[in-house]
Amino acid sequence: MQGTVATYDPATRTGTLLLDDGSTVAFPAAAFDASGLRLLRLGQRVRLEHDTGGTLVRITLPTFR
C-alpha cells in the first residue's frame, strides 16, 4: 500500500499519510524509526508495511524493499 506524506513532525517522528482513497492514516515514531529514513517531506510518496494484525510497522520509500 502507498500513500503521500500529509504531515510530519521531526521532533516526535510522527505524522499522517494520505492514502490513495482519500483516507488518512497516522503513523507512530516506531514505524518511522523502522524505516531507516532520516526525514520525510510533505508530498513525498511512501510505502506502508503492516503486520498480520494490521498495525502500521514501517514506512519506506516505494523504491526500497
N, CA, C and O atoms as CSV, one atom per row, in Angstrom:
chain,resi,resn,atom,element,x,y,z
A,1,MET,N,N,0.848,-1.162,0.000
A,1,MET,CA,C,0.000,0.000,0.000
A,1,MET,C,C,0.898,1.230,0.000
A,1,MET,O,O,1.953,1.242,0.634
A,2,GLN,N,N,0.468,2.263,-0.717
A,2,GLN,CA,C,1.236,3.503,-0.780
A,2,GLN,C,C,0.383,4.676,-0.342
A,2,GLN,O,O,-0.847,4.619,-0.356
A,3,GLY,N,N,1.068,5.743,0.048
A,3,GLY,CA,C,0.386,6.964,0.439
A,3,GLY,C,C,1.312,8.149,0.250
A,3,GLY,O,O,2.449,8.004,-0.199
A,4,THR,N,N,0.809,9.322,0.600
A,4,THR,CA,C,1.549,10.570,0.469
A,4,THR,C,C,1.663,11.212,1.845
A,4,THR,O,O,0.691,11.233,2.600
A,5,VAL,N,N,2.831,11.732,2.175
A,5,VAL,CA,C,3.037,12.371,3.470
A,5,VAL,C,C,2.198,13.646,3.526
A,5,VAL,O,O,2.378,14.555,2.715
A,6,ALA,N,N,1.279,13.703,4.491
A,6,ALA,CA,C,0.431,14.878,4.680
A,6,ALA,C,C,0.998,15.780,5.771
A,6,ALA,O,O,1.009,17.002,5.625
A,7,THR,N,N,1.468,15.181,6.865
A,7,THR,CA,C,2.117,15.934,7.945
A,7,THR,C,C,3.281,15.108,8.461
A,7,THR,O,O,3.275,13.879,8.383
A,8,TYR,N,N,4.279,15.802,8.988
A,8,TYR,CA,C,5.415,15.125,9.600
A,8,TYR,C,C,6.034,16.060,10.624
A,8,TYR,O,O,6.326,17.215,10.312
A,9,ASP,N,N,6.238,15.575,11.842
A,9,ASP,CA,C,6.869,16.343,12.908
A,9,ASP,C,C,8.222,15.702,13.220
A,9,ASP,O,O,8.272,14.632,13.826
A,10,PRO,N,N,9.317,16.348,12.812
A,10,PRO,CA,C,10.637,15.743,13.033
A,10,PRO,C,C,10.996,15.616,14.515
A,10,PRO,O,O,11.825,14.777,14.869
A,11,ALA,N,N,10.403,16.417,15.374
A,11,ALA,CA,C,10.707,16.332,16.803
A,11,ALA,C,C,10.160,15.041,17.416
A,11,ALA,O,O,10.815,14.414,18.248
A,12,THR,N,N,8.956,14.652,16.996
A,12,THR,CA,C,8.343,13.437,17.538
A,12,THR,C,C,8.458,12.246,16.593
A,12,THR,O,O,8.189,11.110,16.984
A,13,ARG,N,N,8.863,12.510,15.330
A,13,ARG,CA,C,8.991,11.488,14.280
A,13,ARG,C,C,7.650,10.816,13.980
A,13,ARG,O,O,7.611,9.634,13.638
A,14,THR,N,N,6.564,11.558,14.104
A,14,THR,CA,C,5.219,11.068,13.820
A,14,THR,C,C,4.590,11.943,12.750
A,14,THR,O,O,5.101,13.015,12.426
A,15,GLY,N,N,3.471,11.471,12.203
A,15,GLY,CA,C,2.774,12.270,11.206
A,15,GLY,C,C,1.570,11.536,10.673
A,15,GLY,O,O,1.113,10.548,11.248
A,16,THR,N,N,1.056,12.042,9.547
A,16,THR,CA,C,-0.086,11.409,8.904
A,16,THR,C,C,0.202,11.223,7.425
A,16,THR,O,O,0.969,11.965,6.812
A,17,LEU,N,N,-0.446,10.197,6.875
A,17,LEU,CA,C,-0.307,9.879,5.461
A,17,LEU,C,C,-1.683,9.945,4.821
A,17,LEU,O,O,-2.676,9.548,5.431
A,18,LEU,N,N,-1.745,10.436,3.612
A,18,LEU,CA,C,-2.971,10.468,2.829
A,18,LEU,C,C,-2.927,9.302,1.853
A,18,LEU,O,O,-2.059,9.231,0.983
A,19,LEU,N,N,-3.882,8.386,2.014
A,19,LEU,CA,C,-3.928,7.220,1.135
A,19,LEU,C,C,-4.604,7.577,-0.178
A,19,LEU,O,O,-5.254,8.617,-0.286
A,20,ASP,N,N,-4.453,6.723,-1.166
A,20,ASP,CA,C,-4.998,6.993,-2.494
A,20,ASP,C,C,-6.523,7.070,-2.506
A,20,ASP,O,O,-7.104,7.692,-3.396
A,21,ASP,N,N,-7.177,6.441,-1.525
A,21,ASP,CA,C,-8.640,6.505,-1.459
A,21,ASP,C,C,-9.142,7.748,-0.725
A,21,ASP,O,O,-10.349,7.919,-0.552
A,22,GLY,N,N,-8.220,8.622,-0.288
A,22,GLY,CA,C,-8.588,9.867,0.379
A,22,GLY,C,C,-8.604,9.776,1.896
A,22,GLY,O,O,-8.767,10.794,2.569
A,23,SER,N,N,-8.440,8.588,2.445
A,23,SER,CA,C,-8.424,8.456,3.906
A,23,SER,C,C,-7.035,8.800,4.451
A,23,SER,O,O,-6.040,8.758,3.727
A,24,THR,N,N,-6.991,9.138,5.729
A,24,THR,CA,C,-5.715,9.455,6.361
A,24,THR,C,C,-5.360,8.387,7.383
A,24,THR,O,O,-6.229,7.772,8.001
A,25,VAL,N,N,-4.061,8.184,7.542
A,25,VAL,CA,C,-3.535,7.216,8.499
A,25,VAL,C,C,-2.425,7.905,9.285
A,25,VAL,O,O,-1.513,8.491,8.700
A,26,ALA,N,N,-2.506,7.832,10.605
A,26,ALA,CA,C,-1.432,8.355,11.446
A,26,ALA,C,C,-0.355,7.291,11.574
A,26,ALA,O,O,-0.651,6.097,11.623
A,27,PHE,N,N,0.903,7.731,11.627
A,27,PHE,CA,C,1.969,6.760,11.840
A,27,PHE,C,C,2.745,7.120,13.105
A,27,PHE,O,O,3.017,8.291,13.370
A,28,PRO,N,N,3.096,6.092,13.882
A,28,PRO,CA,C,3.838,6.312,15.125
A,28,PRO,C,C,5.341,6.436,14.859
A,28,PRO,O,O,5.826,6.110,13.776
A,29,ALA,N,N,6.050,6.907,15.857
A,29,ALA,CA,C,7.500,7.049,15.741
A,29,ALA,C,C,8.170,5.705,15.452
A,29,ALA,O,O,9.161,5.651,14.724
A,30,ALA,N,N,7.640,4.632,16.012
A,30,ALA,CA,C,8.240,3.307,15.796
A,30,ALA,C,C,8.227,2.925,14.318
A,30,ALA,O,O,9.184,2.321,13.834
A,31,ALA,N,N,7.168,3.262,13.596
A,31,ALA,CA,C,7.093,2.942,12.168
A,31,ALA,C,C,8.100,3.772,11.377
A,31,ALA,O,O,8.701,3.278,10.423
A,32,PHE,N,N,8.283,5.024,11.771
A,32,PHE,CA,C,9.288,5.849,11.103
A,32,PHE,C,C,10.687,5.346,11.441
A,32,PHE,O,O,11.531,5.240,10.551
A,33,ASP,N,N,10.947,5.034,12.709
A,33,ASP,CA,C,12.268,4.561,13.127
A,33,ASP,C,C,12.651,3.271,12.413
A,33,ASP,O,O,13.823,3.066,12.099
A,34,ALA,N,N,11.688,2.406,12.154
A,34,ALA,CA,C,11.953,1.137,11.472
A,34,ALA,C,C,12.306,1.339,10.005
A,34,ALA,O,O,12.832,0.431,9.361
A,35,SER,N,N,12.023,2.517,9.476
A,35,SER,CA,C,12.251,2.770,8.054
A,35,SER,C,C,13.715,2.965,7.699
A,35,SER,O,O,14.126,2.668,6.577
A,36,GLY,N,N,14.504,3.460,8.643
A,36,GLY,CA,C,15.888,3.785,8.342
A,36,GLY,C,C,16.041,5.145,7.670
A,36,GLY,O,O,17.156,5.555,7.345
A,37,LEU,N,N,14.929,5.846,7.459
A,37,LEU,CA,C,14.974,7.177,6.846
A,37,LEU,C,C,15.358,8.220,7.890
A,37,LEU,O,O,15.167,8.015,9.089
A,38,ARG,N,N,15.900,9.337,7.422
A,38,ARG,CA,C,16.261,10.414,8.342
A,38,ARG,C,C,15.190,11.482,8.418
A,38,ARG,O,O,15.082,12.169,9.434
A,39,LEU,N,N,14.391,11.642,7.367
A,39,LEU,CA,C,13.331,12.640,7.368
A,39,LEU,C,C,12.323,12.321,6.285
A,39,LEU,O,O,12.572,11.495,5.407
A,40,LEU,N,N,11.190,12.983,6.359
A,40,LEU,CA,C,10.162,12.892,5.321
A,40,LEU,C,C,9.815,14.305,4.883
A,40,LEU,O,O,9.922,15.249,5.666
A,41,ARG,N,N,9.404,14.444,3.647
A,41,ARG,CA,C,8.969,15.739,3.116
A,41,ARG,C,C,7.483,15.667,2.804
A,41,ARG,O,O,6.984,14.627,2.375
A,42,LEU,N,N,6.782,16.765,3.020
A,42,LEU,CA,C,5.365,16.822,2.672
A,42,LEU,C,C,5.203,16.542,1.184
A,42,LEU,O,O,5.947,17.079,0.364
A,43,GLY,N,N,4.241,15.710,0.838
A,43,GLY,CA,C,4.005,15.354,-0.552
A,43,GLY,C,C,4.807,14.168,-1.043
A,43,GLY,O,O,4.601,13.704,-2.164
A,44,GLN,N,N,5.713,13.674,-0.228
A,44,GLN,CA,C,6.556,12.543,-0.624
A,44,GLN,C,C,5.734,11.246,-0.623
A,44,GLN,O,O,4.942,11.010,0.289
A,45,ARG,N,N,5.924,10.418,-1.638
A,45,ARG,CA,C,5.252,9.117,-1.712
A,45,ARG,C,C,6.015,8.115,-0.856
A,45,ARG,O,O,7.245,8.065,-0.879
A,46,VAL,N,N,5.270,7.324,-0.106
A,46,VAL,CA,C,5.868,6.302,0.739
A,46,VAL,C,C,5.074,5.007,0.615
A,46,VAL,O,O,3.918,5.000,0.191
A,47,ARG,N,N,5.724,3.918,0.995
A,47,ARG,CA,C,5.086,2.604,1.018
A,47,ARG,C,C,4.857,2.236,2.477
A,47,ARG,O,O,5.742,2.426,3.311
A,48,LEU,N,N,3.681,1.715,2.788
A,48,LEU,CA,C,3.314,1.346,4.150
A,48,LEU,C,C,3.399,-0.158,4.303
A,48,LEU,O,O,2.933,-0.904,3.441
A,49,GLU,N,N,3.993,-0.605,5.397
A,49,GLU,CA,C,4.061,-2.028,5.701
A,49,GLU,C,C,3.320,-2.273,7.002
A,49,GLU,O,O,3.555,-1.595,8.002
A,50,HIS,N,N,2.417,-3.256,6.979
A,50,HIS,CA,C,1.616,-3.610,8.149
A,50,HIS,C,C,1.979,-5.018,8.615
A,50,HIS,O,O,2.424,-5.854,7.829
A,51,ASP,N,N,1.778,-5.262,9.917
A,51,ASP,CA,C,1.957,-6.625,10.417
A,51,ASP,C,C,0.670,-7.412,10.175
A,51,ASP,O,O,-0.286,-6.880,9.612
A,52,THR,N,N,0.644,-8.654,10.590
A,52,THR,CA,C,-0.521,-9.503,10.335
A,52,THR,C,C,-1.771,-9.006,11.047
A,52,THR,O,O,-2.887,-9.337,10.646
A,53,GLY,N,N,-1.593,-8.210,12.106
A,53,GLY,CA,C,-2.734,-7.647,12.820
A,53,GLY,C,C,-3.226,-6.340,12.238
A,53,GLY,O,O,-4.207,-5.776,12.723
A,54,GLY,N,N,-2.550,-5.841,11.188
A,54,GLY,CA,C,-2.968,-4.602,10.544
A,54,GLY,C,C,-2.317,-3.349,11.097
A,54,GLY,O,O,-2.648,-2.244,10.667
A,55,THR,N,N,-1.391,-3.496,12.047
A,55,THR,CA,C,-0.700,-2.342,12.624
A,55,THR,C,C,0.390,-1.864,11.673
A,55,THR,O,O,1.159,-2.668,11.146
A,56,LEU,N,N,0.452,-0.555,11.457
A,56,LEU,CA,C,1.484,0.034,10.611
A,56,LEU,C,C,2.820,-0.094,11.335
A,56,LEU,O,O,2.997,0.463,12.418
A,57,VAL,N,N,3.758,-0.828,10.739
A,57,VAL,CA,C,5.027,-1.107,11.414
A,57,VAL,C,C,6.238,-0.471,10.734
A,57,VAL,O,O,7.303,-0.374,11.344
A,58,ARG,N,N,6.094,-0.038,9.486
A,58,ARG,CA,C,7.247,0.516,8.775
A,58,ARG,C,C,6.789,1.367,7.607
A,58,ARG,O,O,5.811,1.052,6.929
A,59,ILE,N,N,7.515,2.448,7.389
A,59,ILE,CA,C,7.286,3.329,6.245
A,59,ILE,C,C,8.577,3.365,5.452
A,59,ILE,O,O,9.639,3.625,6.017
A,60,THR,N,N,8.510,3.112,4.166
A,60,THR,CA,C,9.714,3.163,3.334
A,60,THR,C,C,9.403,3.931,2.049
A,60,THR,O,O,8.251,4.251,1.755
A,61,LEU,N,N,10.430,4.208,1.318
A,61,LEU,CA,C,10.229,4.801,0.000
A,61,LEU,C,C,9.778,3.702,-0.950
A,61,LEU,O,O,10.179,2.550,-0.783
A,62,PRO,N,N,8.960,4.024,-1.935
A,62,PRO,CA,C,8.433,2.982,-2.839
A,62,PRO,C,C,9.521,2.184,-3.559
A,62,PRO,O,O,9.282,1.046,-3.962
A,63,THR,N,N,10.695,2.757,-3.723
A,63,THR,CA,C,11.764,2.062,-4.439
A,63,THR,C,C,12.587,1.168,-3.536
A,63,THR,O,O,13.372,0.361,-4.034
A,64,PHE,N,N,12.434,1.284,-2.198
A,64,PHE,CA,C,13.181,0.459,-1.239
A,64,PHE,C,C,12.371,-0.780,-0.884
A,64,PHE,O,O,11.140,-0.744,-0.890
A,65,ARG,N,N,13.047,-1.860,-0.578
A,65,ARG,CA,C,12.366,-3.077,-0.126
A,65,ARG,C,C,12.870,-3.435,1.212
A,65,ARG,O,O,12.435,-4.431,1.790
